[in-house]
Amino acid sequence: MKELILNEINHGTTLQKLSTLTNQSEKKVGVILRMLENDGYVIHRFINGEGVIHYYFTKNLDQKPFTIMPTSQTTRALAIADLHVGVLNDGMHVIDDVINYALKNDIHLVFVLGDIFEGLVYRRPLICENLEEQINRLFKKWPYNSNMVFMMLYGNHDLSIMESQHFDIRKRLAVRPDFIDLGYGVGKVQLGKDLIWLQHDLVFVKQPEIIRDARIILKGHSHLFDIHDNIIGVPALLNSRFHDDVISTGFLDITFIQDSDGYTDELVVRHLPLLKGFNVASEIVVPVKTPKIKKKI
């Protein structure tokens, strides 16, 4: 089976094709691919606008942004943040509804902006008393769909797990081929000619600075929906009640509208708060004003 998979990747293939070819589930194929990477094979991947994962070999060892290859001049994605799995009223209470919303609206891409787990050091009411329970809760409640991809940035709560228990939570989530690891604190995704920067404050930890000429930044951590210039604050999927207004919960439905050169000229941002039962509370058209980056990425 190993030689069969390697031969297919050598010619370029998709997750679905590998699953059919090997008669294994897509999750199982994801585990096999991760094992091959651990063995030293340099496997690169990208997704298209329909959420199809493609695999191929690359000899370029430089770390690159994760690539989304648009299939039209509009790309629609969801942005969620601060699920805090394991705490009371965590995002797992509504993740199934969020995914159903995506599927009903033909959305295949989801940006996840950090603090996926609660961790065990913040002393808030927990429904999962240990880390293994938190992990099991995520896998049990977060449905898998072969046409959806989640770009996972990890935040300060996730990092606290590594600091307190010397455990990298990303390695456990890597068994899911629909979970794309973007690292801790700062990640980047290339959409057409643009970089989309993802950010979540790590708190007391020095992290890479986002370049000043970044055109689009999606940011978690604040638990607030907010737009300031090119920075879009993503609210918390956790129903935390940190704030007594509608802007502190829910998720964003974002349409990236690109020009003929492949640059994003405009964003249409729809906010769907928990308190409104996932009805659109606001729709904001955001022009991307900062200069187009002509340098090679």
C-alpha positions in Angstrom: 0.0 0.0 0.0 2.9 2.4 0.8 4.3 2.0 -2.7 0.9 2.5 -4.3 0.3 5.8 -2.3 3.8 7.1 -3.0 3.4 6.4 -6.8 0.0 8.3 -6.8 1.4 11.3 -5.0 4.4 11.4 -7.4 1.9 12.1 -10.2 -0.3 14.4 -8.1 -3.5 13.1 -6.5 -6.4 13.9 -4.2 -7.5 12.6 -0.8 -10.6 11.1 -2.3 -8.6 9.3 -5.0 -6.2 7.8 -2.5 -9.2 6.7 -0.4 -10.8 4.9 -3.4 -7.5 3.5 -4.6 -6.6 2.0 -1.2 -10.1 1.1 -0.1 -9.4 2.9 3.1 -11.4 5.8 4.7 -10.1 9.3 4.2 -9.3 9.5 7.9 -7.2 6.3 7.6 -5.4 7.7 4.5 -4.7 10.9 6.5 -3.0 8.8 9.2 -0.9 6.9 6.6 0.2 10.2 5.0 1.3 11.5 8.4 3.3 8.4 9.0 5.0 8.8 5.6 5.9 12.4 6.5 7.3 11.2 9.8 9.4 8.7 7.8 10.9 11.7 5.9 8.8 12.1 2.8 8.2 15.7 1.9 4.6 15.8 0.9 3.0 19.1 0.0 -0.7 19.9 -0.2 -3.1 22.5 -1.4 -6.9 22.8 -1.6 -9.1 24.3 -4.2 -12.2 26.4 -3.7 -14.4 23.3 -3.4 -12.4 22.0 -0.5 -10.7 19.2 -2.4 -7.2 18.4 -0.9 -4.5 17.7 -3.4 -1.1 16.1 -2.6 2.2 16.1 -4.4 5.9 15.9 -3.7 8.1 18.9 -3.4 11.9 19.4 -3.1 11.5 22.9 -1.8 12.1 22.7 2.0 11.3 26.4 2.7 8.1 26.8 4.8 5.4 28.3 2.6 2.0 29.6 3.3 -0.8 27.1 2.9 -2.3 27.5 -0.6 -5.9 27.9 -1.6 -6.3 27.9 -5.4 -9.4 29.8 -6.3 -11.8 28.3 -8.8 -13.5 31.7 -9.4 -13.1 35.4 -8.6 -15.1 34.9 -5.4 -14.0 32.6 -2.5 -16.3 32.1 0.5 -15.1 30.9 3.8 -16.1 30.8 7.5 -14.0 32.2 10.3 -14.4 30.8 13.9 -12.3 31.4 17.0 -11.9 30.6 20.7 -13.9 27.4 21.0 -12.2 26.5 24.3 -13.1 22.8 24.2 -13.6 21.5 27.7 -15.0 24.6 29.4 -18.6 25.2 30.2 -20.6 26.4 27.1 -17.7 25.6 24.8 -17.9 25.8 21.0 -18.6 22.1 20.7 -22.2 22.8 21.7 -22.7 24.5 18.3 -20.0 23.2 16.0 -22.4 20.9 14.2 -24.7 23.8 13.5 -21.8 25.8 12.1 -20.8 23.0 9.8 -24.4 22.5 8.6 -24.6 26.2 7.9 -21.4 25.9 5.8 -22.7 22.9 3.8 -26.1 24.5 3.2 -24.3 27.6 1.8 -21.8 25.6 -0.3 -18.8 26.8 1.9 -15.9 24.4 2.1 -13.2 26.4 3.9 -13.0 27.4 7.5 -10.4 29.5 9.3 -10.0 28.5 12.9 -8.4 31.4 14.9 -6.9 29.8 18.0 -7.8 28.7 21.5 -9.3 25.5 20.2 -8.8 23.9 23.7 -9.3 25.3 27.1 -6.3 23.7 28.7 -6.1 23.1 32.4 -4.4 26.2 33.9 -7.0 29.0 33.7 -9.3 27.8 36.5 -12.6 28.2 34.8 -15.6 25.8 35.2 -14.8 22.7 33.1 -16.9 19.9 31.7 -13.8 17.9 30.9 -11.5 17.4 33.9 -8.4 16.4 32.0 -6.8 16.9 28.6 -7.7 13.4 27.2 -11.4 14.2 27.9 -11.0 17.5 26.0 -9.4 15.7 23.0 -12.1 13.0 23.0 -14.8 15.6 23.2 -13.5 17.4 20.1 -13.2 14.2 18.0 -16.7 13.1 19.1 -18.5 16.4 18.5 -16.6 17.8 15.5 -18.1 16.1 12.5 -15.9 15.0 9.5 -17.0 15.9 6.0 -14.8 15.1 3.0 -15.7 18.4 1.3 -14.6 20.7 4.2 -11.1 21.8 5.3 -10.3 23.6 8.6 -7.1 25.7 8.7 -6.1 25.5 12.4 -4.2 28.2 14.1 -3.4 27.6 17.8 -3.6 30.2 20.5 -2.4 30.8 24.1 -4.7 28.3 25.7 -3.5 25.6 23.3 0.1 26.6 24.0 -0.5 26.3 27.7 -1.0 22.6 27.2 2.5 22.3 25.8 4.0 24.5 28.6 2.2 22.7 31.5 2.2 19.1 30.2 4.9 19.1 27.5 2.3 17.9 25.0 1.9 19.3 21.5 -1.9 19.1 20.9 -1.3 19.6 17.1 0.2 16.1 16.8 -3.1 14.5 18.1 -5.2 16.6 15.7 -2.9 15.6 12.8 -4.8 12.3 12.4 -7.6 14.3 10.8 -6.8 15.1 7.1 -9.3 18.0 7.2 -7.3 19.8 9.9 -4.5 21.8 8.4 -1.9 22.8 10.9 -0.8 26.5 10.6 1.2 26.6 13.9 1.0 28.7 17.0 0.2 32.4 17.2 0.7 33.4 13.5 -0.2 31.6 10.4 -0.6 32.5 6.7 -2.6 31.3 3.8 -2.1 32.2 0.2 -5.3 33.0 -1.7 -4.5 33.9 -5.3 -1.9 36.6 -5.2 -2.6 37.6 -1.6 -1.5 36.4 1.8 -4.2 36.1 4.5 -2.6 36.4 7.9 -4.1 34.6 10.9 -3.2 35.8 14.3 -3.9 34.9 17.9 -2.0 36.5 20.8 0.1 34.0 22.8 0.4 36.2 25.9 3.8 36.6 27.5 5.4 34.7 24.6 7.3 36.4 21.8 5.8 35.6 18.5 6.5 36.5 14.9 5.3 40.0 13.9 2.9 40.3 11.0 4.4 42.3 8.2 3.3 45.9 8.1 2.1 45.7 4.5 -0.2 42.7 5.2 -3.5 43.3 3.3 -5.8 41.0 5.2 -5.5 39.9 8.9 -8.0 37.6 10.6 -7.5 37.8 14.4 -8.8 35.7 17.3 -8.3 36.0 21.1 -10.4 39.2 21.8 -13.8 37.3 21.7 -15.2 40.3 19.7 -16.3 41.0 16.2 -14.5 44.1 15.1 -13.2 45.6 11.9 -10.3 48.1 11.9 -8.6 48.9 8.6 -7.3 45.5 7.4 -7.8 43.7 10.7 -10.9 41.6 11.2 -11.6 40.5 14.7 -13.3 37.1 14.9 -15.8 36.6 17.8 -15.8 33.6 20.1 -17.7 30.5 19.2 -17.6 29.9 22.9 -20.7 31.3 24.6 -18.6 33.0 27.2 -20.8 35.9 28.2 -17.6 38.0 28.5 -19.6 40.9 27.0 -23.3 41.7 27.2 -23.7 42.5 23.6 -24.2 40.6 20.3 -20.7 41.2 19.0 -18.9 38.9 21.4 -20.2 35.5 20.0 -20.8 33.6 16.8 -18.8 33.3 13.6 -18.1 35.1 10.4 -19.1 34.3 6.8 -16.5 36.0 4.6 -16.5 36.3 0.8 -13.2 37.3 -0.8 -13.7 39.1 -4.1 -10.7 39.2 -6.3 -9.8 41.3 -9.3 -8.6 39.9 -12.7 -5.0 39.8 -11.4 -5.8 37.6 -8.5 -5.7 40.2 -5.7 -8.5 40.6 -3.2 -10.2 44.0 -3.7 -13.1 43.6 -1.4 -14.4 41.5 1.4 -18.1 40.9 2.3 -18.2 40.0 6.0 -21.4 38.6 7.5 -21.6 38.2 11.3 -23.8 35.4 12.7 -23.9 35.6 16.5 -25.0 32.9 18.8 -27.6 35.1 20.5 -29.4 35.5 17.2 -29.6 31.8 16.5 -27.2 32.1 13.6 -29.2 34.8 11.7 -27.1 37.4 10.1 -26.8 40.4 12.5 -24.7 42.5 10.2 -23.2 42.5 6.7 -20.3 44.8 6.0 -18.5 45.4 2.7 -14.8 46.0 3.5 -12.6 47.5 0.7 -9.0 46.2 0.8 -7.2 49.6 0.8 -3.6 48.6 1.4 -1.3 48.3 -1.6 -1.1 45.1 -3.5 2.1 43.3 -2.8 3.9 42.8 -6.1 6.9 41.0 -4.7 7.2 37.2 -5.1 5.7 35.3 -2.2 
